[in-house]
Amino acid sequence: MGGARTALFNWLFARHTGGTFILRIEDTDTERTREEWVDGIQSTLRWLGLDWDEGPYRQSERAELYAEAAHKLVASGQAYVPEGEASVIRFRVPKEGVTSFTDLIRGEVSIKNDTLEDFVVVRSTGHPTFYMANAVDDVDMGVTHVIRGEDLLPSTARVLLLREALGTTEQPVFAHLPLLVGQDRQKLSKRHGDVALEDYRDKGYLAEALRNYLALLGWAPRDGREIVPIEDVVSEFQLEDVTKAAAYFDHQKLDHINGEYIRALPVATFVRESLPWLESDPPWPPENFDADVFDRMASLVQERVKTLAEVPGMVDFFFVDEVTYDEKSWQKAMKSPAAAVLDDAIVEYEKCEWEPTVLHQITLEVGERHGLKLAKAQAPVRVAVTGRSVGPPLFESLAVLGRERVLARLRAAWQRIGSEEEA
């Protein structure tokens, strides 16, 4: 998730300034690189709508450049091969002076050179380290702005020393973004829940909503809006407005924003986006799914879900042969006079016009007979028909489900109440 936020801020800056967004795959550490990860980076960037202008460049394919730089450093005496460390090459850090740079977010940063140890630039495997590859690539690619997480701040002085040793005194502009933290204000990790972008994609978050939320992790529009179209984010985004303070990853806020984006979808788009969750491993026999039924309920479901993954659980009672009761909902709703309410509802539902407004009025009248307001009267009906106490609007659901199936479920629930009372 942190990498996605960093990519987004780079993309926003490039689009705001008319710059070039470069995708570079830093895969020189062969032990920590897998091809599926490389594919995943590209697919998730595409899903988020973050198109790149150059690349992807793979550092594993640029070995000659790094070898040439290492040879130059060794030849000039600015790097060496320590005895007993195979072919490891270390950079010789100057023992005097200060390495300074300006960070757009953090201001002036200075590191005394004598606080840095000589560091490895080429591993014993012959592969360059992060410092070497970045120093060479940034110069070779003409990188003008380096926007990355603050955890990489300590590496900046080393990269600048390498650039200077290789003959480049001009510095890029740096902006080190605030870390993402969980509720305990510690760096975001798996203990805080899902942290991979793919996890949120697979749980039914919309790309537009997640992109909107990521933009708010360290930055905000000056008018304080939370729902910000990407066009507005691009036009308003400035690195100088990014905060130094750690950015709290608030799952509840993300859910709220995602829900807002879902409700803003055209109904036909919501239906199309929901289908993968309805058709892949559904909680009902696959042959029971009726697209026409879902179409009729879609706008009502759309108003009540925060993620697309919640959609099947909102409509499963339409496509199962028998309802499975949520026991907490059952125990709460089926207290006296629930049996009498169900009994009266069965009688009235058998002969009434089968329309939501009529069903609403009849249930209201049934409740009044037993001294109940509508909310209390409809509770046992809802649990009997859907299996739980929450879901899409009840009377529209009854109308779509059909008279015979509703009556069968009311009778089954009424019989269960009776058997429990006898026991």
Helices and strands as residue ranges (DSSP letters): H 2-17, E 22-25, G 30-32, H 35-48, E 54-58, G 59-61, H 63-75, E 79-80, E 89-91, E 98-103, E 107-112, G 113-115, E 119-122, H 130-140, E 145-149, G 150-155, H 156-165, E 173-177, E 180-181, G 190-192, H 197-202, H 207-215, H 230-236, G 239-241, E 247-248, H 251-264, H 267-279, G 286-288, H 291-302, G 308-310, H 311-315, G 316-318, H 327-333, H 338-349, H 356-369, H 374-386, H 394-401, H 403-422
